[in-house]
């Protein structure tokens, strides 16, 4: 693998599109190798106008400690891909779009994916392998757990806590001070005005628990 290259582990095509857009923005890693050996999708080799792309179906021959990034977006998929490849000792990096407004006092974990026009306010804490999609925001002093996905246009206010492996739907609004448990799904367009427990699916305006989330 080239010294300035990136290994993308696992794959969904919409996520790959976002990764390339953000790599163009930050001007990093012109050589990309996609390792798609978890059969998440059937991706055929392709050419990209700005990147040298190689698609392989096995991680054989990849160097331990190489620079890597997770190529999937849903919390469960991110955790599955990370678990599969963690023994290889890859060095996971953050990919941050240049248009994102990230406070100098915010703290970001490892493997974070921040898309265009995202806002992360002061003293927010973003966990490992978090995806924050286009036009979403995270308010001051909020805490976002590992493997969380915040979908486009979602707004997380200040002092909010979001547990690990949770997915926040497109356009959802979470008001100040709310706590959302781990392994939960908040539906698109929801207005969250009360705490939401772990392991549930909740949606609506106002947001309410609909059912337990299947394991």
C-alpha positions in Angstrom: 0.0 0.0 0.0 1.3 3.5 -0.9 2.5 5.6 2.1 -0.2 8.2 1.3 -2.9 5.6 0.9 -6.0 4.8 2.8 -7.6 1.4 3.4 -11.4 1.5 3.5 -12.7 -1.5 5.4 -16.2 -2.9 4.6 -18.4 -0.9 2.3 -21.7 0.6 1.5 -21.8 2.6 -1.7 -23.5 5.7 -0.3 -20.9 5.8 2.5 -18.1 5.4 -0.1 -19.5 8.4 -2.0 -19.4 10.5 1.2 -15.8 9.4 1.9 -14.6 10.4 -1.5 -16.3 13.8 -1.2 -14.7 14.4 2.1 -11.3 13.2 1.0 -11.5 15.6 -1.9 -12.3 18.4 0.6 -9.4 17.7 2.9 -6.9 16.7 0.1 -5.7 13.5 1.7 -5.0 10.0 0.6 -5.0 10.0 -3.2 -4.6 6.2 -3.2 -7.6 4.2 -1.8 -7.9 0.5 -1.4 -11.3 -0.9 -0.6 -11.4 -4.2 1.3 -14.9 -5.6 0.8 -14.6 -9.1 2.3 -17.7 -8.9 4.5 -20.1 -9.2 1.6 -22.1 -6.1 2.7 -22.6 -5.2 -1.0 -21.4 -6.5 -4.3 -19.1 -3.8 -5.5 -17.4 -4.0 -8.9 -14.0 -2.4 -9.5 -14.4 1.2 -10.8 -12.4 4.2 -11.8 -12.5 7.5 -9.9 -11.5 10.8 -11.5 -9.5 12.0 -8.5 -8.3 8.8 -6.7 -6.5 5.7 -7.6 -8.9 3.0 -6.4 -8.3 -0.7 -5.9 -11.1 -3.1 -4.8 -10.1 -6.4 -3.2 -12.1 -9.1 -1.5 -9.5 -10.3 1.0 -7.4 -8.5 3.6 -4.5 -10.8 2.9 -1.3 -8.9 2.3 -2.4 -5.7 4.0 0.2 -4.4 6.4 -0.6 -4.3 10.1 -0.7 -0.7 11.3 -1.7 0.7 7.9 -4.0 3.7 7.8 -7.6 2.7 7.7 -11.2 3.9 7.8 -14.6 2.2 8.2 -16.6 2.3 5.0 -20.0 1.8 6.5 -22.4 4.1 8.2 -25.0 2.2 10.3 -23.9 1.6 14.0 -24.3 -2.2 13.8 -22.3 -2.4 10.6 -19.5 -0.2 11.9 -19.1 -2.3 15.0 -19.2 -5.5 12.9 -16.5 -4.3 10.5 -14.3 -2.9 13.4 -14.6 -6.2 15.3 -13.6 -8.1 12.2 -10.5 -6.1 11.5 -9.4 -4.9 14.9 -6.9 -7.8 15.3 -4.9 -6.5 12.3 -3.9 -3.4 14.3 -4.8 -0.8 11.7 -4.4 2.9 12.5 -7.8 4.5 12.2 -8.0 8.1 11.1 -10.6 10.9 11.2 -12.0 12.2 7.9 -13.3 15.8 8.4 -14.8 17.9 5.6 -13.2 21.3 5.4 -16.6 23.0 5.5 -17.4 21.6 9.0 -17.3 24.1 11.9 -15.6 22.2 14.7 -14.9 24.1 17.9 -11.3 24.1 19.1 -12.6 22.9 22.5 -14.5 19.9 21.1 -12.9 16.5 21.6 -13.0 13.9 18.8 -12.3 10.2 19.1 -10.8 7.9 16.5 -12.3 7.0 13.1 -14.7 9.9 13.2 -16.5 10.8 9.9 -17.7 14.5 9.7 -19.5 15.5 6.5 -20.1 18.9 4.9 -21.7 21.8 6.8 -21.6 20.0 10.1 -21.4 22.1 13.3 -19.8 20.7 16.5 -19.9 23.3 19.3 -17.6 24.0 22.2 -16.7 21.3 24.7 -18.7 18.6 22.9 -17.2 15.1 23.1 -17.5 12.8 20.1 -16.7 9.1 20.6 -14.8 6.7 18.4 -16.2 5.7 14.9 -19.0 8.3 15.0 -20.6 9.4 11.7 -22.0 12.9 11.6 -23.8 13.5 8.3 -24.5 16.6 6.2 -25.9 19.7 7.8 -26.2 18.0 11.3 -25.1 19.8 14.5 -23.9 18.8 17.9 -24.4 21.3 20.7 -22.0 22.5 23.4 -21.0 20.1 26.2 -22.9 17.2 24.5 -21.5 13.7 24.6 -21.8 11.3 21.7 -20.9 7.6 22.4 -18.9 5.2 20.2 -20.3 3.9 16.9 -23.1 6.5 16.9 -24.5 7.7 13.5 -26.2 11.2 13.3 -28.0 11.5 10.0 -28.4 14.6 7.8 -30.0 17.6 9.2 -30.3 16.3 12.8 -29.8 18.8 15.5 -28.4 17.8 18.9 -28.7 20.7 21.4 -26.4 21.3 24.4 -25.7 19.0 27.3 -27.2 16.0 25.5 -25.9 12.5 26.1 -26.2 9.8 23.4 -25.3 6.3 24.2 -23.1 4.0 22.1 -24.4 2.3 18.9 -27.4 4.7 18.6 -28.7 6.1 15.3 -30.3 9.6 15.2 -32.7 9.9 12.2 -32.6 12.6 9.5 -33.9 15.9 10.6 -34.5 14.9 14.2 -34.2 17.6 16.9 -33.0 16.7 20.4 -33.5 19.5 23.0 -31.1 20.6 25.8 -30.2 18.1 28.4 -31.8 15.0 27.0 -30.2 11.5 27.6 -30.6 8.8 24.9 -29.6 5.3 25.9 -27.3 3.0 23.9 -28.5 0.8 21.0 -31.5 3.0 20.3 -32.9 4.3 17.0 -34.5 7.8 16.9 -36.7 8.1 13.8 -36.4 10.8 11.2 -38.0 14.1 12.0 -38.6 13.3 15.6 -38.7 16.0 18.3 -37.1 14.6 21.4 -38.2 16.4 24.5 -37.8 13.6 27.1 -35.1 11.1 27.9 -35.2 7.9 25.8 -34.0 4.5 27.3 -31.6 2.1 25.8 -32.4 -0.5 23.3 -35.6 0.9 21.8 -37.0 2.5 18.6 -38.6 5.9 19.2 -40.0 8.5 16.9 -42.7 11.2 16.6 -43.4 14.8 17.5 -43.1 14.6 20.4 -40.9 11.5 20.3 -42.1 8.5 22.1 -40.9 4.9 22.5 -42.7 2.6 20.0 -41.1 -0.7 20.7 -38.0 -2.5 21.9 -35.3 -2.8 19.4 -34.6 -6.4 18.3 -31.1 -7.7 19.1 
